[in-house]
Amino acid sequence: MTALTQAKQSAKPFLKQAFMFFIGAVLLGVMLKTQSLDNLSILLHTRPFFLCILIFISLFIYMIGGITMTLFARAYDPCFSFWRGIKLEFIALMVENLTIGAAGKGTQMLLLHRQKLTWEQSLCCVGFDFINFQMVTFCFSMLVFCDSFMMRQFAVEMPVVITGFLCDIAPLAAAALLLYMPGIASLLHFLETKIRMRPRRQLLSSLKKGARTLKQQRRIQQEPSRVFMVLISNFIRIFFRHSLPILAAYALHVEILPSQYIHLFIASIFIELMISVVPVTGKHGIAESAFLLICTPLLPKGACLGVMILWRLAVYYIPTVFAILIFMLTPDITWKSLHP
């Protein structure tokens, strides 16, 4: 029995790596299915220098996310390292890209809790990071509605973009109310006592946990320098993310005018708002179609397809494959540890 147990323990790392390689092969197969080999041959004409920059920035975006999470975690654990925060960010990205978006945040909370933070502290770090990220995203999203060219050119698609904008604002508003207005919890408690809801104990328990989370959150708010650094980090993160189409165009020798930089930048925000309303894991096929629809009028004839391939690689496939590699090389984190 002991020998069998030891054999199972020794086989776990191999099974973990085999499963991750299988996931990577599936991702590659999806990409090859959506793009023909003739189209992928466009990548042979890229500039190596700009291609390396594109790959680095596609990973740097999530490194910044890990640094941001570390800044929050250090409010409770000063020994929390930046490398640990970056690893947790990439592992959460892997879960998010292979499942649904909300699972990534849940994974972050779970992994922070496994790093000796309480559930309230973990919720505070993830929630406050989400609020700050959405605040900066909101500011960048306003560029879409300030660009008269985009408003005229894509008037038919604007209702979808507005819907995506509202979907992004709704959780931001709800989280901001709960975190910045503690009186909301008292109001809910008052309504609960007056209306006499049946699941009173569960609601009261949730309100108490929310109150503890608010106390933990005030600890971060008392350090304005930390919040300012997080806002700057998220600004850099989102700025580089929406600069990827421009870098992809440079990597493929596509000649674009300086006046087109801002349109490509805003087009990336436009696309992200469009596809955010579609509940499809990884946005396979939808992101590519949206990019071709929006960016074809903005790029020289025949150049949009190649730029789209590089952009999609940088936005989704390269970070996901890198996240899988980090997960494989992190022996203390397994699939079992990603479940509470």
Backbone as numpy.savetxt, mean C-alpha at the origin, in Angstrom:
# Nx Ny Nz CAx CAy CAz Cx Cy Cz
8.23 -41.49 16.88 7.39 -40.29 16.88 8.25 -39.04 16.88
9.34 -39.11 17.66 10.25 -37.97 17.71 10.91 -37.74 16.36
11.33 -38.82 15.72 11.98 -38.70 14.41 11.02 -38.10 13.38
9.72 -38.50 13.46 8.73 -37.97 12.54 8.52 -36.47 12.77
8.50 -36.08 14.04 8.34 -34.66 14.37 9.52 -33.84 13.87
10.73 -34.38 14.06 11.92 -33.67 13.58 11.91 -33.55 12.05
11.45 -34.61 11.39 11.38 -34.56 9.93 10.40 -33.49 9.46
9.27 -33.37 10.15 8.30 -32.34 9.80 8.87 -30.94 10.01
9.60 -30.77 11.14 10.18 -29.47 11.42 11.23 -29.09 10.38
12.04 -30.07 9.96 13.08 -29.78 8.97 12.49 -29.54 7.59
11.30 -30.10 7.33 10.68 -29.92 6.00 9.94 -28.60 5.88
9.65 -27.93 6.99 8.86 -26.70 6.94 9.55 -25.61 6.13
10.87 -25.33 6.33 11.50 -24.29 5.51 11.45 -24.61 4.02
11.66 -25.89 3.68 11.61 -26.27 2.26 10.21 -26.05 1.69
9.19 -26.46 2.44 7.81 -26.28 1.96 7.47 -24.81 1.83
7.98 -24.02 2.77 7.73 -22.58 2.71 8.33 -21.98 1.45
9.59 -22.34 1.15 10.24 -21.81 -0.05 9.56 -22.32 -1.32
9.17 -23.59 -1.33 8.51 -24.15 -2.51 7.18 -23.44 -2.77
6.45 -23.17 -1.70 5.17 -22.49 -1.86 5.36 -21.07 -2.37
6.38 -20.38 -1.86 6.62 -19.01 -2.31 7.08 -18.98 -3.77
7.90 -19.95 -4.16 8.30 -20.03 -5.57 7.08 -20.30 -6.46
6.15 -21.10 -5.95 4.92 -21.37 -6.71 4.12 -20.08 -6.89
4.00 -19.28 -5.82 3.29 -18.00 -5.91 3.97 -17.08 -6.93
5.30 -17.03 -6.87 6.03 -16.20 -7.84 5.81 -16.66 -9.27
5.78 -17.98 -9.47 5.54 -18.51 -10.82 4.14 -18.17 -11.30
3.16 -18.20 -10.39 1.79 -17.83 -10.76 1.72 -16.36 -11.16
2.40 -15.50 -10.40 2.42 -14.08 -10.74 3.04 -13.86 -12.11
4.15 -14.53 -12.37 4.80 -14.41 -13.67 3.89 -14.93 -14.77
3.19 -16.03 -14.52 2.27 -16.56 -15.52 1.13 -15.62 -15.83
0.61 -14.94 -14.79 -0.46 -13.96 -15.03 0.04 -12.83 -15.90
1.28 -12.37 -15.63 1.83 -11.28 -16.42 2.03 -11.70 -17.87
2.54 -12.92 -18.09 2.77 -13.40 -19.45 1.44 -13.64 -20.18
0.41 -13.96 -19.42 -0.89 -14.19 -20.05 -1.51 -12.88 -20.51
-1.33 -11.82 -19.72 -1.93 -10.55 -20.08 -1.11 -9.79 -21.11
0.18 -10.13 -21.25 1.03 -9.45 -22.23 1.73 -10.51 -23.09
1.65 -10.35 -24.39 2.28 -11.31 -25.29 3.79 -11.17 -25.22
4.49 -12.20 -25.68 5.95 -12.17 -25.66 6.50 -11.09 -26.58
5.79 -10.77 -27.66 6.24 -9.69 -28.53 6.23 -8.36 -27.80
5.21 -8.16 -26.99 5.14 -6.92 -26.22 6.23 -6.87 -25.16
6.51 -8.02 -24.52 7.55 -8.05 -23.50 8.94 -7.82 -24.10
9.12 -8.04 -25.40 10.41 -7.79 -26.03 10.76 -6.31 -26.06
9.76 -5.46 -25.80 10.03 -4.02 -25.71 11.03 -3.73 -24.61
11.01 -4.56 -23.57 11.91 -4.33 -22.44 13.38 -4.46 -22.81
13.67 -5.11 -23.95 15.07 -5.27 -24.37 15.67 -3.95 -24.82
14.85 -2.94 -25.07 15.33 -1.65 -25.56 15.37 -0.59 -24.47
15.35 -1.02 -23.23 15.36 -0.06 -22.14 16.77 0.44 -21.87
16.84 1.63 -21.25 18.12 2.16 -20.78 18.45 1.51 -19.44
19.57 0.82 -19.34 19.89 0.10 -18.09 19.92 1.01 -16.87
20.46 2.23 -17.06 20.58 3.13 -15.90 19.21 3.51 -15.36
18.32 3.95 -16.25 16.98 4.35 -15.81 16.17 3.15 -15.35
16.43 1.97 -15.93 15.74 0.76 -15.47 16.13 0.43 -14.04
17.41 0.57 -13.73 17.87 0.33 -12.35 17.26 1.34 -11.39
17.18 2.61 -11.82 16.56 3.62 -10.98 15.09 3.29 -10.74
14.41 2.84 -11.80 12.99 2.48 -11.68 12.80 1.34 -10.68
13.65 0.32 -10.77 13.54 -0.82 -9.84 13.82 -0.37 -8.41
14.86 0.46 -8.25 15.21 0.93 -6.91 14.07 1.75 -6.29
13.49 2.67 -7.06 12.43 3.52 -6.53 11.19 2.70 -6.22
10.91 1.68 -7.06 9.74 0.84 -6.79 9.87 0.12 -5.44
11.09 -0.18 -5.03 11.31 -0.79 -3.72 11.48 0.26 -2.63
12.08 1.39 -2.99 12.32 2.47 -2.03 11.01 3.00 -1.45
9.95 2.99 -2.27 8.65 3.47 -1.82 8.20 2.70 -0.58
8.40 1.39 -0.58 7.95 0.58 0.54 8.97 0.58 1.68
10.24 0.84 1.35 11.21 1.06 2.42 10.83 2.29 3.25
10.37 3.34 2.56 9.91 4.54 3.26 8.72 4.19 4.15
7.81 3.33 3.64 6.69 2.89 4.46 7.14 2.16 5.71
8.18 1.33 5.59 8.72 0.65 6.77 9.35 1.60 7.75
10.05 2.62 7.23 10.64 3.64 8.11 9.56 4.41 8.85
8.47 4.72 8.13 7.35 5.43 8.76 6.75 4.62 9.90
6.54 3.32 9.66 5.99 2.46 10.71 6.95 2.36 11.89
8.25 2.37 11.61 9.24 2.33 12.69 9.17 3.58 13.56
8.95 4.74 12.94 8.84 5.98 13.71 7.68 5.91 14.69
6.56 5.29 14.27 5.43 5.13 15.18 5.75 4.10 16.26
6.34 2.97 15.87 6.60 1.90 16.83 7.60 2.35 17.90
8.54 3.22 17.53 9.54 3.68 18.50 8.94 4.57 19.57
7.72 5.04 19.38 7.06 5.79 20.44 6.76 4.89 21.64
6.68 3.58 21.41 6.38 2.61 22.47 7.56 1.68 22.75
8.37 1.42 21.72 9.54 0.55 21.89 10.75 1.24 21.24
11.57 1.94 22.01 12.72 2.66 21.44 13.73 1.75 20.74
13.69 0.46 21.01 14.64 -0.47 20.40 14.14 -1.04 19.07
12.98 -0.61 18.62 12.42 -1.11 17.36 13.29 -0.61 16.20
13.89 -1.55 15.45 14.86 -1.18 14.42 14.18 -0.85 13.09
14.87 -0.04 12.28 14.34 0.31 10.96 14.28 -0.92 10.06
15.26 -1.80 10.16 15.27 -3.00 9.33 14.05 -3.87 9.65
13.69 -3.96 10.92 12.52 -4.73 11.30 11.25 -4.10 10.73
11.16 -2.79 10.79 10.00 -2.11 10.23 9.89 -2.30 8.72
11.03 -2.28 8.02 11.02 -2.47 6.57 10.58 -3.89 6.23
11.08 -4.88 6.99 10.67 -6.27 6.74 9.17 -6.44 6.95
8.64 -5.87 8.01 7.22 -6.00 8.27 6.39 -5.32 7.19
6.89 -4.21 6.66 6.17 -3.50 5.59 6.09 -4.36 4.33
7.20 -4.99 3.96 7.20 -5.82 2.75 6.35 -7.08 2.94
6.38 -7.67 4.12 5.57 -8.86 4.35 4.08 -8.50 4.32
3.73 -7.35 4.89 2.34 -6.89 4.80 1.95 -6.61 3.36
2.90 -6.08 2.57 2.63 -5.84 1.15 2.36 -7.15 0.42
3.14 -8.18 0.73 2.93 -9.48 0.09 1.53 -10.00 0.38
1.10 -9.93 1.64 -0.23 -10.39 2.00 -1.30 -9.55 1.32
-1.09 -8.25 1.27 -2.06 -7.34 0.64 -2.21 -7.61 -0.85
-1.09 -7.82 -1.54 -1.15 -8.03 -2.99 -1.66 -9.41 -3.37
-1.50 -10.40 -2.48 -1.94 -11.75 -2.79 -3.33 -12.06 -2.27
-3.86 -11.17 -1.41 -5.22 -11.39 -0.89 -6.05 -10.14 -1.14
-6.51 -9.48 -0.07 -7.27 -8.25 -0.19 -6.55 -7.15 0.57
-6.88 -5.88 0.25 -6.15 -4.76 0.82 -6.19 -4.70 2.34
-7.36 -4.98 2.94 -7.50 -4.88 4.39 -6.64 -5.91 5.11
-6.32 -7.03 4.45 -5.51 -8.07 5.09 -4.10 -7.56 5.36
-3.60 -6.63 4.52 -2.27 -6.09 4.74 -2.17 -5.31 6.04
-3.19 -4.49 6.32 -3.20 -3.74 7.58 -3.34 -4.68 8.77
-4.18 -5.70 8.61 -4.31 -6.66 9.70 -3.01 -7.40 9.97
-2.27 -7.70 8.91 -0.98 -8.36 9.07 0.01 -7.45 9.79
0.01 -6.16 9.45 0.88 -5.22 10.15 0.58 -5.19 11.64
-0.70 -5.13 11.99 -1.07 -5.12 13.41 -0.60 -6.39 14.10
-0.83 -7.52 13.44 -0.45 -8.80 14.04 1.05 -8.90 14.24
1.83 -8.49 13.24 3.28 -8.58 13.35 3.83 -7.60 14.37
3.23 -6.42 14.47 3.65 -5.48 15.51 3.34 -6.04 16.89
2.20 -6.71 17.01 1.86 -7.33 18.30 2.86 -8.44 18.63
3.31 -9.17 17.62 4.30 -10.22 17.85 5.67 -9.63 18.22
5.84 -8.33 17.94 7.09 -7.66 18.31 6.98 -6.98 19.68
6.13 -7.54 20.53 6.00 -7.14 21.94 5.23 -5.84 22.14
4.50 -5.37 21.13 3.61 -4.24 21.33 2.23 -4.77 21.70
1.50 -4.01 22.50 0.14 -4.43 22.84 -0.77 -4.25 21.62
-1.96 -4.85 21.69 -2.91 -4.72 20.59 -3.30 -3.25 20.40
-3.47 -2.51 21.50 -3.84 -1.10 21.39 -2.73 -0.29 20.74
-1.48 -0.57 21.12 -0.35 0.13 20.52 -0.21 -0.21 19.04
-0.40 -1.48 18.70 -0.32 -1.90 17.30 -1.40 -1.23 16.46
-2.63 -1.21 17.01 -3.73 -0.55 16.31 -3.46 0.93 16.14
-2.87 1.53 17.15 -2.57 2.96 17.08 -1.53 3.24 16.00
-0.48 2.43 15.93 0.57 2.63 14.91 0.00 2.49 13.51
-0.75 1.42 13.27 -1.30 1.17 11.94 -2.36 2.22 11.60
-3.23 2.53 12.56 -4.30 3.49 12.30 -3.77 4.89 12.07
-2.82 5.31 12.87 -2.27 6.67 12.71 -1.47 6.77 11.42
-0.76 5.71 11.06 -0.05 5.69 9.78 -1.03 5.78 8.62
-2.15 5.06 8.74 -3.18 5.10 7.70 -3.75 6.51 7.55
-4.02 7.17 8.67 -4.60 8.51 8.62 -3.62 9.48 7.95
-2.35 9.42 8.35 -1.36 10.33 7.76 -1.18 10.06 6.27
-1.15 8.79 5.90 -0.99 8.44 4.48 -2.19 8.93 3.68
-3.40 8.75 4.20 -4.59 9.18 3.49 -4.69 10.71 3.42
-4.17 11.39 4.43 -4.16 12.86 4.39 -3.30 13.36 3.24
-2.12 12.76 3.08 -1.24 13.17 1.98 -1.84 12.74 0.64
-2.43 11.55 0.60 -3.10 11.09 -0.61 -4.22 12.04 -1.02
-4.97 12.52 -0.03 -6.04 13.48 -0.30 -5.50 14.74 -0.96
-4.37 15.24 -0.45 -3.77 16.45 -1.03 -3.34 16.22 -2.48
-2.73 15.06 -2.75 -2.32 14.76 -4.13 -3.54 14.54 -5.02
-4.59 13.95 -4.48 -5.78 13.69 -5.30 -6.44 14.98 -5.76
-6.30 16.03 -5.00 -6.90 17.31 -5.40 -6.30 17.84 -6.69
-5.08 17.39 -7.05 -4.47 17.83 -8.30 -5.30 17.41 -9.51
-5.98 16.25 -9.39 -6.81 15.76 -10.50 -7.93 16.75 -10.79
-8.55 17.28 -9.74 -9.69 18.18 -9.91 -9.25 19.61 -10.22
-7.95 19.86 -10.07 -7.43 21.19 -10.42 -6.87 21.24 -11.84
-6.76 20.10 -12.49 -6.22 20.03 -13.85 -7.37 20.09 -14.86
-7.55 21.22 -15.49 -8.65 21.39 -16.44 -8.51 20.47 -17.65
-7.27 20.18 -18.05 -7.06 19.30 -19.20 -7.60 17.90 -18.91
-7.27 17.35 -17.74 -7.73 16.01 -17.38 -9.25 15.99 -17.21
-9.80 17.06 -16.68 -11.25 17.13 -16.49 -11.98 17.11 -17.82
-11.42 17.82 -18.82 -12.06 17.86 -20.14 -11.82 16.57 -20.91
-10.57 16.09 -20.90 -10.19 14.94 -21.70 -10.89 13.66 -21.25
-11.12 13.53 -19.95 -11.68 12.29 -19.42 -12.94 12.58 -18.61
-13.82 13.35 -19.21 -15.07 13.71 -18.53 -15.94 12.47 -18.29
-15.89 11.51 -19.20 -16.71 10.30 -19.05 -16.25 9.47 -17.86
-14.95 9.44 -17.61 -14.40 8.62 -16.53 -14.46 9.33 -15.17
-14.79 10.62 -15.15 -14.75 11.38 -13.90 -15.67 10.82 -12.82
-16.89 10.34 -13.14 -17.71 9.76 -12.06 -17.04 8.61 -11.33
-16.30 7.77 -12.07 -15.58 6.67 -11.43 -14.47 7.21 -10.54
-13.78 8.24 -11.02 -12.70 8.85 -10.23 -13.26 9.49 -8.96
-14.38 10.17 -9.08 -14.99 10.80 -7.91 -15.42 9.74 -6.90
-15.94 8.61 -7.40 -16.31 7.51 -6.51 -15.09 6.97 -5.77
-13.98 6.79 -6.49 -12.75 6.34 -5.84 -12.25 7.34 -4.83
-12.39 8.62 -5.14 -11.98 9.68 -4.21 -12.80 9.62 -2.93
-14.11 9.44 -3.07 -14.98 9.36 -1.90 -14.70 8.10 -1.09
-14.39 7.00 -1.78 -14.04 5.76 -1.07 -12.77 5.93 -0.24
-11.84 6.75 -0.72 -10.63 7.01 0.04 -10.88 7.96 1.21
-11.81 8.89 1.03 -12.06 9.88 2.06 -12.90 9.31 3.20
-13.82 8.39 2.89 -14.73 7.86 3.92 -13.97 7.23 5.10
-13.03 6.28 4.86 -12.31 5.72 6.01 -11.43 6.74 6.71
-10.90 7.72 5.94 -10.09 8.77 6.56 -10.93 9.59 7.51
-12.14 9.95 7.08 -13.01 10.75 7.94 -13.43 9.96 9.18
-13.77 8.68 8.99 -14.18 7.86 10.13 -13.05 7.69 11.14
-11.85 7.40 10.64 -10.70 7.22 11.54 -10.34 8.52 12.23
-10.43 9.64 11.49 -10.11 10.93 12.09 -11.10 11.28 13.19
-12.38 10.97 12.98 -13.37 11.25 14.02 -13.09 10.44 15.28
-12.75 9.17 15.10 -12.52 8.31 16.26 -11.24 8.67 17.00
-10.21 9.09 16.25 -8.92 9.34 16.88 -8.76 10.77 17.38
-9.38 11.72 16.70 -9.19 13.13 17.07 -10.36 13.69 17.87
-11.48 12.96 17.95 -12.64 13.44 18.71 -13.07 12.36 19.70
-12.43 12.32 20.87 -12.79 11.29 21.85 -14.25 11.36 22.28
-14.90 12.51 22.09 -16.30 12.63 22.47 -17.21 11.71 21.69
-16.74 11.24 20.51 -17.53 10.31 19.71 -17.81 9.03 20.49
-16.81 8.55 21.22 -17.01 7.32 22.02 -18.06 7.55 23.10
-18.03 8.72 23.73 -19.04 9.03 24.75 -20.42 9.11 24.14
-20.52 9.68 22.92 -21.80 9.78 22.24 -22.35 8.38 21.93
-21.47 7.49 21.44 -21.90 6.13 21.15 -22.37 5.42 22.42
-21.66 5.68 23.52 -22.06 5.07 24.79 -23.42 5.59 25.23
-23.65 6.88 25.04 -24.94 7.47 25.40 -26.07 6.87 24.57
-25.84 6.75 23.26 -26.85 6.16 22.38 -27.12 4.70 22.76
-26.05 4.00 23.15 -26.20 2.58 23.49 -27.09 2.42 24.73
-26.93 3.32 25.70 -27.74 3.22 26.92 -29.18 3.64 26.68
-29.39 4.57 25.76 -30.75 5.05 25.51 -31.53 4.10 24.61
-30.86 3.61 23.56 -31.56 2.74 22.61 -31.68 1.32 23.14
-30.82 0.96 24.11 -30.83 -0.37 24.71 -30.59 -1.46 23.66
-29.46 -1.34 22.99 -29.09 -2.35 21.99 -28.84 -3.69 22.67
-29.10 -4.75 21.97 -28.94 -6.09 22.54 -27.48 -6.44 22.81
-26.55 -6.27 21.83 -25.15 -6.65 22.11 -24.42 -5.56 22.90
-24.99 -5.24 24.10 -24.44 -4.12 24.86 -23.02 -4.41 25.35
-22.78 -5.62 25.82 -21.46 -5.93 26.38 -20.37 -5.82 25.32
-20.65 -6.33 24.10 -19.65 -6.27 23.04 -19.34 -4.82 22.66
-20.40 -3.99 22.59 -20.20 -2.60 22.22 -19.42 -1.85 23.29
-19.78 -2.09 24.56 -19.05 -1.44 25.64 -17.58 -1.86 25.65
-17.34 -3.13 25.39 -15.96 -3.62 25.34 -15.19 -2.93 24.22
-15.85 -2.77 23.07 -15.20 -2.10 21.94 -14.91 -0.65 22.27
-15.84 0.01 22.94 -15.63 1.41 23.31 -14.46 1.56 24.29
-14.36 0.60 25.23 -13.25 0.67 26.18 -11.91 0.48 25.47
-11.88 -0.46 24.52 -10.65 -0.66 23.76 -10.33 0.58 22.94
-11.37 1.20 22.37 -11.14 2.43 21.61 -10.60 3.54 22.49
-11.10 3.63 23.72 -10.60 4.66 24.64 -9.12 4.42 24.97
-8.76 3.14 25.18 -7.35 2.85 25.45 -6.48 3.19 24.25
-7.01 2.93 23.04 -6.26 3.25 21.83 -6.06 4.75 21.72
-7.09 5.53 22.08 -6.97 6.99 22.03 -5.88 7.49 22.99
-5.80 6.87 24.16 -4.75 7.26 25.10 -3.37 6.96 24.53
-3.23 5.80 23.86 -1.96 5.45 23.24 -1.64 6.42 22.11
-2.69 6.83 21.36 -2.48 7.70 20.21 -2.01 9.07 20.65
-2.49 9.56 21.81 -2.07 10.87 22.28 -0.57 10.90 22.57
-0.01 9.76 22.88 1.44 9.69 23.14 2.23 10.06 21.90
1.71 9.68 20.72 2.35 10.05 19.46 2.10 11.52 19.16
0.85 11.99 19.41 0.52 13.37 19.11 1.34 14.35 19.93
1.82 13.94 21.08 2.61 14.83 21.92 4.01 15.07 21.36
4.37 14.41 20.28 5.67 14.59 19.64 5.45 15.12 18.23
5.30 16.44 18.06 5.03 17.00 16.73 6.13 16.70 15.73
7.37 16.61 16.19 8.47 16.33 15.27 8.32 14.96 14.63
7.84 13.99 15.40 7.63 12.64 14.87 6.52 12.65 13.81
5.42 13.36 14.11 4.32 13.44 13.15 4.76 14.16 11.89
5.55 15.22 12.04 6.04 15.97 10.87 6.93 15.09 10.00
7.80 14.30 10.63 8.67 13.40 9.86 7.85 12.36 9.10
6.77 11.88 9.73 5.91 10.89 9.07 5.22 11.52 7.87
4.73 12.74 8.02 4.07 13.42 6.90 5.04 13.64 5.74
6.26 14.04 6.05 7.27 14.24 5.00 7.59 12.90 4.33
7.71 11.83 5.12 8.00 10.51 4.55 6.89 10.05 3.61
5.64 10.26 4.03 4.52 9.87 3.17 4.44 10.73 1.92
4.81 12.00 2.03 4.84 12.87 0.85 5.87 12.34 -0.16
7.06 12.01 0.31 8.09 11.46 -0.57 7.64 10.14 -1.18
7.01 9.33 -0.35 6.54 8.01 -0.79 5.53 8.13 -1.94
4.54 8.99 -1.78 3.49 9.13 -2.79 4.03 9.86 -4.02
4.92 10.83 -3.80 5.50 11.56 -4.94 6.27 10.61 -5.86
7.10 9.75 -5.28 7.86 8.80 -6.09 6.94 7.77 -6.75
5.89 7.37 -6.06 4.97 6.37 -6.63 4.34 6.90 -7.92
3.92 8.16 -7.90 3.26 8.72 -9.08 4.26 9.27 -10.10
5.54 9.20 -9.78 6.57 9.56 -10.76 7.03 8.37 -11.58
6.57 7.17 -11.24 7.00 5.97 -11.94 6.68 5.98 -13.44
5.51 6.48 -13.90 5.28 6.53 -15.35 6.29 7.39 -16.09
6.74 8.47 -15.47 7.74 9.35 -16.10 9.07 8.61 -16.21
9.47 7.92 -15.16 10.72 7.16 -15.19 10.64 6.02 -16.19
9.47 5.38 -16.29 9.30 4.30 -17.27 9.44 4.84 -18.69
8.91 6.03 -18.95 9.05 6.65 -20.28 10.51 6.95 -20.59
11.23 7.46 -19.61 12.66 7.73 -19.81 13.43 6.44 -20.08
13.08 5.40 -19.36 13.81 4.13 -19.53 13.61 3.55 -20.92
12.52 3.89 -21.60 12.22 3.36 -22.93 12.52 4.36 -24.04
13.31 5.40 -23.75 13.70 6.39 -24.75 12.50 7.16 -25.30
11.42 7.24 -24.56 10.24 7.96 -25.03 10.47 9.46 -24.81
10.33 10.23 -25.85 10.53 11.67 -25.77 9.24 12.34 -25.32
9.28 12.96 -24.17 8.13 13.69 -23.66 8.55 15.11 -23.33
7.65 16.03 -23.54 7.93 17.44 -23.27 7.85 17.70 -21.76
8.60 18.71 -21.29 8.52 19.04 -19.86 7.09 19.34 -19.41
6.28 19.90 -20.31 4.89 20.22 -19.94 4.05 18.96 -19.73
4.52 17.83 -20.26 3.78 16.57 -20.11 4.10 15.86 -18.80
5.15 16.30 -18.11 5.50 15.66 -16.84 4.33 15.71 -15.86
3.76 16.90 -15.71 2.70 17.07 -14.72 1.46 16.28 -15.13
1.20 16.17 -16.44 0.04 15.41 -16.89 0.22 13.91 -16.62
1.43 13.39 -16.83 1.69 11.98 -16.52 1.61 11.73 -15.01
2.10 12.68 -14.26 2.05 12.56 -12.80 0.60 12.51 -12.32
-0.21 13.44 -12.82 -1.63 13.47 -12.44 -2.37 12.27 -13.00
-1.96 11.78 -14.19 -2.59 10.59 -14.77 -2.40 9.39 -13.85
-1.25 9.28 -13.20 -1.01 8.17 -12.27 -1.98 8.24 -11.09
-2.22 9.45 -10.57 -3.20 9.62 -9.49 -4.60 9.27 -9.99
-4.90 9.73 -11.22 -6.19 9.46 -11.85 -6.45 7.96 -11.95
-5.43 7.22 -12.40 -5.56 5.77 -12.55 -5.77 5.09 -11.21
-5.03 5.53 -10.20 -5.15 4.91 -8.89 -6.54 5.11 -8.30
-7.12 6.29 -8.52 -8.48 6.55 -8.04 -9.49 5.68 -8.80
-9.25 5.50 -10.10 -10.17 4.68 -10.91 -10.20 3.23 -10.44
-9.02 2.65 -10.28 -8.96 1.21 -9.97 -9.23 0.91 -8.50
-9.25 1.95 -7.66 -9.49 1.70 -6.23 -10.92 1.25 -5.96
-11.84 1.51 -6.89 -13.24 1.13 -6.67 -13.52 -0.30 -7.12
-12.53 -0.96 -7.74 -12.74 -2.30 -8.26 -12.22 -3.32 -7.25
-13.08 -4.17 -6.68 -12.64 -5.13 -5.64 -12.01 -6.38 -6.24
-10.88 -6.22 -6.91 -10.18 -7.35 -7.52 -8.77 -7.41 -6.95
-8.35 -8.57 -6.48 -7.02 -8.73 -5.91 -5.95 -8.47 -6.96
-5.03 -7.56 -6.65 -3.93 -7.25 -7.55 -4.31 -6.37 -8.73
-5.61 -6.13 -8.94 -6.09 -5.30 -10.06 -5.58 -5.80 -11.41
-5.43 -7.12 -11.55 -4.89 -7.68 -12.79 -5.82 -7.38 -13.96
-5.26 -6.87 -15.03 -6.02 -6.52 -16.21 -6.69 -5.17 -16.12
-7.18 -4.81 -14.93 -7.87 -3.55 -14.76 -6.88 -2.39 -14.74
-5.78 -2.55 -14.01 -4.77 -1.49 -13.94 -4.16 -1.25 -15.31
-3.86 -2.33 -16.04 -3.27 -2.18 -17.37 -4.22 -1.48 -18.33
-5.50 -1.86 -18.31 -6.48 -1.24 -19.19 -6.67 0.24 -18.86
-6.71 0.56 -17.56 -6.87 1.95 -17.15 -5.67 2.79 -17.59
-4.48 2.22 -17.48 -3.28 2.96 -17.89 -3.31 3.24 -19.38
-3.64 2.23 -20.19 -3.70 2.44 -21.65 -4.77 3.46 -22.01
-5.89 3.43 -21.29 -6.98 4.36 -21.58 -6.58 5.80 -21.28
-5.92 6.01 -20.15 -5.63 7.37 -19.71 -4.36 7.93 -20.33
-3.33 7.09 -20.49 -2.02 7.60 -20.90 -1.78 7.58 -22.41
-2.61 6.88 -23.17 -2.41 6.86 -24.62 -2.45 8.26 -25.24
-3.40 9.15 -24.84 -3.38 10.51 -25.41 -2.21 11.36 -24.93
-1.53 10.94 -23.88 -0.47 11.75 -23.29 0.92 11.39 -23.79
1.06 10.23 -24.46 2.37 9.74 -24.89 2.42 9.65 -26.40
3.62 9.65 -27.00 3.74 9.48 -28.46 3.11 8.17 -28.92
2.71 8.13 -30.16 2.03 6.97 -30.72 2.91 5.72 -30.62
2.34 4.64 -30.11 3.04 3.37 -30.00 3.91 3.23 -28.78
4.01 4.28 -27.94 4.90 4.22 -26.78 4.19 3.80 -25.51
2.86 3.89 -25.49 2.13 3.69 -24.24 2.22 2.25 -23.75
2.22 1.28 -24.65 2.24 -0.12 -24.24 3.51 -0.46 -23.47
4.67 -0.04 -24.02 5.92 -0.32 -23.34 6.02 0.37 -21.99
5.56 1.62 -21.92 5.57 2.35 -20.65 4.67 1.68 -19.65
3.52 1.18 -20.12 2.59 0.50 -19.23 3.21 -0.76 -18.62
3.94 -1.53 -19.44 4.56 -2.76 -18.95 5.57 -2.45 -17.84
6.42 -1.47 -18.10 7.41 -1.10 -17.08 6.74 -0.55 -15.83
5.73 0.28 -16.04 5.00 0.86 -14.89 4.37 -0.22 -14.04
3.74 -1.21 -14.69 3.08 -2.28 -13.95 4.09 -3.15 -13.21
5.23 -3.40 -13.84 6.29 -4.14 -13.16 6.75 -3.40 -11.90
6.93 -2.09 -12.04 7.43 -1.30 -10.91 6.40 -1.14 -9.80
5.13 -1.04 -10.16 4.09 -0.80 -9.17 3.71 -2.08 -8.43
3.69 -3.20 -9.13 3.14 -4.42 -8.52 4.11 -5.59 -8.46
4.63 -6.02 -9.62 5.34 -7.30 -9.68 6.69 -7.26 -8.97
7.49 -6.25 -9.22 8.82 -6.19 -8.59 8.71 -6.10 -7.07
7.89 -5.19 -6.49 7.77 -5.17 -5.02 7.21 -6.47 -4.45
6.26 -7.10 -5.16 5.67 -8.33 -4.64 6.69 -9.46 -4.63
7.45 -9.62 -5.70 8.47 -10.67 -5.75 9.54 -10.42 -4.69
9.94 -9.16 -4.52 10.93 -8.83 -3.49 10.38 -9.12 -2.10
9.08 -8.84 -1.89 8.46 -9.13 -0.60 8.44 -10.63 -0.33
8.18 -11.42 -1.37 8.19 -12.88 -1.21 9.60 -13.36 -0.83
10.63 -12.79 -1.44 12.01 -13.16 -1.10 12.32 -12.81 0.35
11.89 -11.65 0.80 12.12 -11.27 2.20 11.40 -12.24 3.14
10.19 -12.61 2.79 9.44 -13.57 3.61 10.15 -14.91 3.67
10.71 -15.34 2.54 11.43 -16.61 2.51 12.69 -16.56 3.36
13.33 -15.39 3.43 14.60 -15.25 4.15 14.39 -14.82 5.60
13.14 -14.80 6.06 12.86 -14.43 7.44 12.34 -15.66 8.17
13.23 -16.44 8.81 12.80 -17.72 9.39 11.86 -17.58 10.58
11.88 -16.42 11.27 11.03 -16.27 12.44 9.60 -15.88 12.10
9.30 -15.69 10.80 7.94 -15.36 10.38 7.48 -16.42 9.39
6.40 -17.10 9.72 5.84 -18.15 8.86 4.39 -17.82 8.57
3.78 -18.63 7.68 2.35 -18.44 7.38 1.53 -18.61 8.64
1.95 -19.53 9.51 1.21 -19.76 10.74 1.25 -18.55 11.64
2.39 -17.83 11.65 2.52 -16.66 12.50 1.72 -15.48 11.99
1.24 -15.55 10.75 0.43 -14.46 10.19 -1.04 -14.61 10.54
-1.37 -15.61 11.36 -2.74 -15.80 11.81 -2.79 -15.62 13.31
-3.78 -14.86 13.80 -3.85 -14.62 15.26 -4.16 -15.89 16.04
